[in-house]
């Protein structure tokens, strides 16, 4: 038996937002523009019953006319691309709508609800609604899942002391990955990473006990180098700054690190890492003497700003 609750008082806009929420659509795609766009595609006026939803081929121009006529919402013709990018693109990804396959610049390029979405909308406010939502989500990946998967795919996988961690995407973290996997293997073999941050998670990895044992005052974690490596064999501590735009081993920065590591008894090596030689040249004049430079696209070589001394603590 099908029970109908159409008489409940609620605006079509609020109803559509509830529908999108139930279908696990991100908050950004539950905006007023997105809700109105789906209402127009379904041909749902303010007092049209949900069971009378339609899925006729509809151009963006038709969406704009529908909303102006039946909801008093005025969207300019030049907002068509905004509607496409902010609403239609996402709803097609979620399998709520489909297009007619014509060229996107064709005046006949149109969209309509998929048959599954139409069936779902027609059951809204009935006793069948919850079961229909469960069925839809069981056979369609939600937008939240899709976008989460895409974000995860973009993350940078990195090995830290045998543990696989993920950096958020970006040049800075690409460089940090190179430091851990390329620099360390060549110039700090068998070293252990004691600290590495992430652009979105400052203390992504931190070995508190080892840092304390070496005498490093980690209460000043906001001034920690991007990467800290320790070679037990040589008793060398590497402070490495990954520089893509700021933060090179300038005399000021070296003094800050020296103050922070005043209790450290092992040798300390100060390294500035760059992705490429062009970036290094931009910072060359501000680098401190008695520091090292490593360039990721020339991984087998180092630049030593140390006169007749080579790699080692000072």
N, C-alpha and C positions, 0 to 999 in steps of 0.2 A: 504494500500500500504506500503510495506517495503522498506525503504531507507537504503542504505548501505554506510558507510563512511570509509571503510577499507583503502582507499587510503591516509588517513591522516597520516602524518609522525610522528611516535612515537615508541619507542622501546617496545617490548613485556614486558620487565621488568617494565617500567613506566606504561604501560597499566594495568598490574596486580596490581600494587600498587594503581592505581586509583580505580580499581574494589573493592579491599579490603577496601579502604577508604569509598566508597559508601555503602558498606555492614556493616559499623560501626564496623570494626575490630580495636582493639587497635594498637597503633603505633608499639609496640614490635612485633606483629604478621604481620606487613607489611614489615618486613626486607627482604633483598635480598634473603636470604636462603628460607624464606617462599614463596616469589613470584616465585622463580625458582622451588620450589617443586610443586606448583600448576600447573605451566606451563608444567612440566614433566608429571604430572598425566593427564593433558588434551591433551597430545601429540602435543603440540603447538610448532613448530619450529619457527625460527625468521620470516619466510615469510609465515607461514601457516595462512590462514584466520581464524578468530574467529568462523565463522560458521562451520568450519571443526573440532572443538574440539571433543575429544572422551572421553569415560569413561571406558576404558578397565582395567581389574584387573592388578595392577602394584605393584611389590615388591620394597622395598627401594633400593635394589641393581639395579633394572631397572631404578629407578629415577637417581641414580648416573651415570649410563652409558649414559642415555639420555642427561643429562646436559653436560657431558664431550664431547659427540659426536656433539651435535647441538648448544651448547653455549660456548664451550671451558672452562667451569667451572669444575675444578677438586676438587672433594670431596673424601677423602680417604674412604676406606671401613669401617674403624673404626669410621667414623662419622655417621654411621647409627642411633645410639641411639640419637645423637644430632638432626638429622632430625626428628626423631620420637617425641622427647620431645618438641622441639622448634616450629615445624610446624604441623606435622600430628595430634598430640594429640589435639591441639587447633582447627584445622579445622574439626575434627570429632565432637568435642563439638558443633561447630557452624552449623553442618549438611551440611558442604560443601562436605565431603567425608564419605565413609563407609568402613568397613573392611569385609573380607570374613568369619570371625568367627572362623578361625583356631587358634590354640595355638600361642601365640606371638613368641615363639622360633622355630616355624615351618618354614622351608625354603620356604614354599608355602604361608606364611602369606602375604596378599596383600591388597591394598587399591584401591578404584576407586571413581570418582566424583559421587555424588548422581544425580539422574535424574533431580532434580530441579536446582542444580548447573550447570549441563551440559546445560540445557535449557537457563539459565541465561547467561553463557559465550557465547553461540552461538548467542545471541542477542546483544552482546557488539558492540558498534559503529553502531548501527542501530537506527531507529526511535522508536523501541520498548523498548529500553534499560531502560529508566527511569520508564516506567510502570512496567517492569519486576522486577526492584529493589524494587519498592514500594510493589509489590505483595509478593516478597520473605520476606521482612522485616515484612509484616503484618502477615505472617504465621510462621515465625521463629524468636525466640528471638536472638538479636544480641549478639556477644561476649562481647561487652561493657556492655550490660544489664546483661548478665549472670555473668560476673566477678564482676560487681558492687553489684549484689544481694548477691553473695557469701561473699563479704567483709562486707556487711551490716549484714548478718547472723552471722558473726564471732564477731561483735561488742558486747560489754558487756553493757546490759541495767542496769541503776541504777536510783533509786529514790532520787532526791535532792529537799528537801522542797516541796514535792508533784508534782514536775516536772520530767518527765521521760527524762533522758539524756542518751547518749551512749558514753562509753569509747572505745577507740581502744583496740584490743586484747593484752594480755600480762599479765605476773604475777604481775607486778607493779599495773596495773589497777584492777586486780582481788582483790588485797589486799585493794586498795582504796574503792572498792565496799563493801568489808567486814567491813571496818572502818565505812562507812556511814550507813550500814544496820544492822550490828551486834554489833560493839563496841558502837556506839551512843545509840542504844536502851537499852543497859545494863548499861553503865557507864555515859552517858550524855543524859538521857531521856528528851524528849521534847526540845532538843537543836535544833538550826538552823544552817545549813551549811552556812558559810559566804564566803568560798573559797574552790575550789577544782580544781586542774589542771589535764591535760591529757598528756600522753607521746607524743602526736602529736599536741595537742592544749593546750598551757600552762595555759591560763586562761579560762578553760571550763566553770566554774561558779564563779562569783565574785559579791558579794553584796557590791558595792562601798560605798553606803550611810551608811550602818550599820558599816562597817569597819572604816569609817571616824568618825562616832559618838562615837565609842569606843576609838578613838585616835590612831588608827593603821596607820602608815605611809606607805601607799601602793605604794608610789613612788619606794619603794625597792621591787617591786613584784617579781623580779628575785630571791629574797631570801625568799620568802614566804614558809611556811611549805606546805607539800602536801595537807593536809586537815586542815581547821580551823572551829571549831564548837563553838557556844556560847549558854550557858544556861542562859536565862533571869531570871529564877527562883532563881538560886544560884549565878548568876553574876560571872560565871566561863567561862573563855576563854580557849579552848583546842587547843594547837598546836600539830598536829599529823604528824609525818614523817612515810611514808610507805617505809619500807626498804626491798628490795630484793637483792641488791648488794652494795649500798652506801647510805650515808645520815643519819646515826643514830644520836640520841640526845647526841652527845659528848659534853664535856665542852666547846669547841670552838663554836659548833653550838648553844648551849644554850646562850652563850654570844652574838652571832650575833642576836638572836631573842630578847634578852633582850634590846639590843640597838634599834632594830627596834620598839619595843613596849614600849619605855620609857614613852610615854604619856598616856599609857593605865592605867585606874584607877581600873579596875576589876581584880579579881584573875586569874592568868595564870597557866595552867597545861601543862607540857611538856611530850608528849607520843611518844614512838617509837613502831611502830606496825610491826610485823613479820608474815609471812605466817605460819611458823612452828617453833618448838623448836630447830631443827638443825640449822636454820638460826640465831635464837637468840644467840645460843652458840658461833657462829662465831664472833659476835659483842659484847658479854657481857663485855669484858675487856675494851672497849672504851666508854661505856655508862656513862653519868654524874650522880652523886648522885643527889638526890631530883628530879628525873624524874621517869616516869612510863613506864612499858612495857606491851604490850598487844599482845597475840599470837592468830592468827585467828583460828587455829585448836584446841585451848582450849579457846573458846570465853567467858566462864563464869568466867574466872579468870584473875587476874592482878598480876604483879610482881612490888612491890614498892621498889624503891631504896632510901628509905627515913628514915632509922632507925626505930624509934617508931611511925613515922607519916604514915598515910594512905592517900588515894586519896583526894587531895585538893591542892589549890594553896600554894606556898611558899613565 
